[in-house]
């Protein structure tokens, strides 16, 4: 029987093991096969929609919790849950949607060029 099927269609945050490290992942819980869960996240990057999907087996899941709307807005930079007006989300452009979906992720920084040692 699927353990997490009651949370299908909800935004969740999962902490799972990958070797000796603990990794976080967040997204929409789209499927539960009974052996693993599937998370999906979509974002707009440079005008193109990108879709990411993770399969996380049950035995690697350390913690799974639902992300409530207030946490999503705080991580997106909104001060309070009541400050958003209805319809404001549809008026936003793709750049705002991308920053909302990728909130909380570290920015990629270029590595300095190092000389190769022989």
C-alpha positions in Angstrom: 0.0 0.0 0.0 1.2 3.5 -0.8 2.4 5.4 2.3 2.2 8.9 1.0 -0.9 8.7 -1.3 -2.9 11.0 1.0 -0.5 13.8 0.1 -0.8 13.5 -3.7 -1.1 16.9 -5.4 0.3 18.8 -2.5 3.6 20.8 -2.2 6.0 18.9 0.0 9.6 19.1 1.2 11.5 15.8 1.4 14.8 15.2 3.1 16.5 12.0 1.8 19.7 10.1 2.0 22.1 10.0 -0.9 25.1 8.0 0.3 26.5 9.7 3.4 24.8 13.0 2.9 21.2 14.3 3.5 19.6 16.2 0.6 16.5 18.4 0.6 14.0 18.4 -2.3 10.8 20.3 -2.6 8.0 20.2 -5.2 4.6 18.8 -6.0 4.1 15.2 -5.0 2.7 13.8 -8.3 2.9 10.0 -7.7 3.4 7.3 -5.1 4.1 3.8 -6.5 4.2 2.0 -3.2 8.0 1.7 -3.4 9.0 5.3 -4.2 7.5 8.8 -4.5 7.8 11.2 -7.4 8.3 14.9 -7.0 7.9 17.4 -9.8 8.9 21.1 -10.0 8.5 23.5 -12.9 10.1 26.8 -13.4 10.7 29.4 -16.1 14.3 30.0 -17.0 15.3 32.4 -19.8 11.8 32.3 -21.1 11.6 28.5 -21.3 9.7 26.3 -19.0 11.8 23.6 -17.3 10.4 20.5 -15.6 12.3 18.5 -13.1 11.1 15.2 -11.7 12.7 13.2 -8.9 12.1 9.5 -8.0 12.9 8.9 -4.3 12.7 5.3 -3.0 11.0 4.9 0.4 14.1 3.5 2.1 16.0 6.8 1.4 13.3 9.1 2.8 14.3 10.6 6.2 11.5 13.2 6.5 8.6 14.3 4.4 6.4 17.2 5.3 3.8 19.4 3.6 4.8 22.9 2.8 2.0 25.2 3.8 1.1 28.4 1.9 2.6 30.7 4.5 6.0 29.0 4.3 5.9 29.3 0.5 5.2 33.0 0.6 7.8 33.7 3.2 10.4 31.8 1.2 9.4 33.8 -1.9 10.0 37.1 0.0 6.4 38.1 0.8 6.1 39.6 4.3 2.7 38.2 5.2 0.2 35.7 3.8 -2.6 38.4 3.7 -0.5 40.9 1.7 -1.1 39.2 -1.7 -4.1 40.3 -3.6 -6.2 37.8 -5.5 -5.3 37.8 -9.2 -1.8 39.2 -8.5 -0.2 35.9 -9.3 -1.7 35.9 -12.8 -0.4 39.4 -13.5 3.2 38.5 -12.7 5.7 37.9 -15.4 7.8 34.8 -16.0 10.8 36.2 -14.1 8.8 36.5 -10.9 7.5 33.0 -11.3 11.0 31.7 -11.8 12.2 33.4 -8.7 9.2 32.1 -6.7 9.8 28.5 -7.8 13.6 28.6 -7.3 13.4 30.4 -3.9 15.7 28.8 -1.4 18.2 27.4 -3.9 21.8 28.4 -3.9 23.0 30.5 -6.8 25.6 29.1 -9.1 28.9 30.9 -8.9 31.7 30.6 -11.4 34.8 28.8 -10.2 38.1 30.6 -10.6 40.4 29.2 -13.3 43.2 27.3 -11.6 46.4 26.3 -13.4 46.7 22.6 -14.0 49.5 20.9 -12.2 51.4 18.2 -14.1 
